[in-house]
Amino acid sequence: MLDDSTASSSALACEKDSTEQKALTRRSLLKAGAALAGAVVGSEVIGAPTIWAQEIKDIELRHVGVSYSVVKAIGDQASKDLGFKVTMQNLDTSAAINRFITQPNSVDIADLEGWQAKLAARRGVIQGIEAKRIKEFDNFLPIFTKGEIDGHKIPRQGISPYEALYLEKADSTQLHDGVTDWLTNVPQVYNADSIGYRPDLVGHVVTEWKELIDPKFKGKAAILDVPAIGIMDAALCFESAGLITYGNKGNMTKQEIDFTCNKLIELKKAGHFRATWTTFDQSVQLMAAGEVVIQSMWSPAVAAVRVKQIPCTYAPVNIKNGKEGYRGWCNGMGLMKHLTGKKLDAAYEYMNWYMSGWQGAFVSRYGYYSPVPSTAKKFMTPAEYAFWYEGKPAPEPVTDPYGVPMEKVGTVRDGGSFLDRVTNISCWNTLMDEAAYMNKRWNDFKVA
Amino acid sequence: MKLRRNLTGWLYVSPLMLVLLPFFVAPLLVVAAASFFETDGFGGLLPNFTLQNYVDVLSSGLTFNLYLATVKFTFFTWFFTLIIGFFVAYFLVFHVRNQLLAIGLFLLCTVPFWTSNIIRMISWIPLLGKEGLINSALLATGLIHEPLEILLYSSVSVVIAYVHQLTIFMIVPIFNSMARIDKRVVEAALDAGASRFDIMRLIIVPMAKSGIALGSIFVISIVMGDFFVVKVMSGGGSASVVGAFYEDIGVLQYPTAAASAVLLTLVLVAVIALILRTVDIRREITR
């Protein structure tokens, strides 16, 4: 549970709090002592010792981030299990990073992608997380903690989760290359994005990005319109078609940005794109309404189209001859700098609850992955685990997190097992050094 | 006496001033100040005075193209909302004999506004799409053999959504100014042998000028300052001035975004000043 040093520090903290609020009464002394005793005795249940629970029931943690990562149902379950209040607040990616940086005190837990963790550290709005206080830290997939898995080095185009994980000291503002005791964030959910398509209208199996820009899909293709990651999808297409080889798709030079955006403008003028999309719902809509037959797409969006009884396939774009591959992303929880005392302890409790499996199982049921599959497995049926993680044919019907039937018996998940997916990630979501220039050129593409 | 008069005047405007100064003027000044700062590239503002942000914004062809796109949408939206708004108001004022019925029909115009803007915009998508109602109907009647793609994710759909959202902003002020036209003036003109068209041209339009000007200010400033409708209804195929600097904010380029925002404010002030030069709203209203 809590180790002694943190228990006594929390007891001290609550003693300090109560002296500040009212005179040092006998009751507050008793409470502090009891908290200490309770914490030292510890308990076996997930959550907190009962006396500790008395102490923290008035605490509220505000977990802020994007809707696919900061989910109300997860916050509600956490509140129930932990005995204090967790509030989930959703913003889009750019609104979120602006909120963290300009109003850091209005957030307790910042939900960060790798590049956001880098920025938040640079701005000094997050504090280092002590790796040894994260209970499951040793069970994290080494993808995140060491940048490799089964001897396979995870590519570092863009900002990989490993690259954005470590700080040298608790208050460093620069990322550290190599393992240390201090983390910028605790990875909590990740996936690999590729292309979605309508097999009934495309007529053949798609395994390469270049299909997205193939003239035969003129007026029936769409691309993702979040500049920072849309440009990477475009880069994957052009590399796949053999038009260019990038030094680093996740950090292009001005010339590479120019080439990519000019090519996009060319395609647009030829009427190649039916639309571009920015939200999950829009992508589902485009595919389900028959507006497009192939587009950049996210795995759960493909599932959402299938739930409407419309065939839709998530293309397995495994790396071949140095091209293709998925665009990976990972969200983790960062601790804002202003957290101290009991609130900080509660935040650690919350993160440990997150890693204990319930959340991992929940996100797995809509096609994302937990960085700690060993705990998520405990909360999933063997059939679910076989389907979502091992890439085996579903032994029984698969339902979504809310119990709605999704896949029939015998269906195999697109892209195979999670190892197949992860080892085929070729670049990660990022913010380029030339982001301002890239945005400008992306807008040229938009108004062309 | 004169001092007293001044004081009452100030007292009258003070409540509005108390709201406008902290919540409108002060933020504008902050944005204006930020537009002269430098940035460290990851969200920090360095208070070194520079004009570079304005040079960047004004010297880029992108700015010109963005304004071109936004002005195009603004013009078409203004044109259609004006035509529809004017005739709806005209009908309500001059053709509905019963005052109560006119007010009732006028209120009916506001019914669509009981739902949110976003819902009213999104509900066009299933209507206009490739497999949407309009295309299905046209295909079934044999008028077309291929679905019309121009209906959705195009400039057409953007203007349709705007017109649907903003016509009410034309109807209300024009209705208001027309309702104050003395009906006897129209009758006198009829007796003097004027045609319906002449009455419209020489009496009604000039006397409804203030309403037209107010409605135009509403519509133009809303369209110029919007990015969401363009983003969704053009299917991301077009961009807007505001959309572009919102994306700058997304990558923490605050000074350039601020410079773009200041520029847009100045452009809008110029447009509104132009409208006010042509129509002296104050004189018209106190007429």
Contacts between the chains, C-beta under 8 A, distances in Angstrom:
chain1	res1	chain2	res2	distance
A	93	B	250	7.2
A	94	B	246	7.6
A	94	B	247	7.4
A	94	B	249	6.6
A	94	B	250	2.9
A	94	B	251	7.5
A	97	B	250	7.6
A	97	B	252	7.1
A	98	B	249	6.3
A	98	B	250	7.6
A	98	B	252	7.3
A	101	B	43	4.8
A	101	B	252	7.1
A	102	B	43	7.9
A	119	B	42	5.3
A	119	B	43	6.5
A	119	B	252	7.2
A	122	B	42	5.2
A	122	B	43	8.0
A	123	B	42	6.8
A	123	B	43	5.7
A	123	B	44	7.1
A	219	B	149	6.6
A	222	B	235	7.7
A	225	B	236	4.2
A	227	B	247	6.2
A	227	B	250	7.9
A	227	B	251	8.0
A	228	B	250	7.9
A	228	B	251	7.2
A	268	B	237	7.6
A	273	B	237	7.1
A	274	B	149	7.4
A	274	B	153	6.3
A	274	B	235	6.8
A	275	B	153	4.6
A	275	B	235	2.9
A	275	B	236	5.8
A	275	B	237	6.4
A	276	B	235	6.5
A	276	B	236	3.1
A	276	B	237	6.9
A	277	B	235	7.6
A	277	B	236	6.4
A	278	B	231	6.9
A	278	B	236	6.7
A	282	B	232	7.5
A	285	B	125	7.0
A	286	B	235	8.0
A	289	B	125	7.7
A	289	B	126	7.2
A	289	B	129	5.1
A	289	B	130	7.1
A	289	B	131	5.8
A	289	B	132	7.7
A	290	B	129	7.8
A	290	B	130	5.8
A	290	B	131	4.8
A	291	B	129	6.1
A	291	B	130	5.5
A	291	B	131	8.0
A	291	B	152	7.5
A	291	B	153	7.4
A	431	B	251	6.4
A	433	B	41	7.9
A	435	B	251	4.1
A	435	B	253	7.6
A	436	B	41	7.9
A	436	B	248	7.1
A	436	B	251	6.2
A	436	B	253	4.8
A	436	B	256	6.9
A	439	B	244	7.9
A	439	B	247	5.2
A	439	B	248	6.2
A	439	B	250	7.7
A	439	B	251	5.7
A	439	B	253	7.5
A	440	B	60	7.0
A	440	B	62	5.8
A	442	B	247	7.5
A	443	B	62	5.7
A	443	B	66	7.0
A	443	B	239	5.2
A	443	B	243	7.9
A	443	B	244	4.9
A	443	B	247	6.9
A	444	B	61	8.0
A	444	B	62	5.6
A	444	B	65	7.4
A	446	B	236	6.8
A	446	B	237	7.4
A	446	B	238	6.5
A	446	B	239	3.6
A	446	B	243	7.8
A	447	B	62	7.3
A	447	B	65	4.5
A	447	B	66	6.0
A	447	B	68	7.9
A	447	B	69	5.3
A	447	B	238	6.3
A	447	B	239	4.7
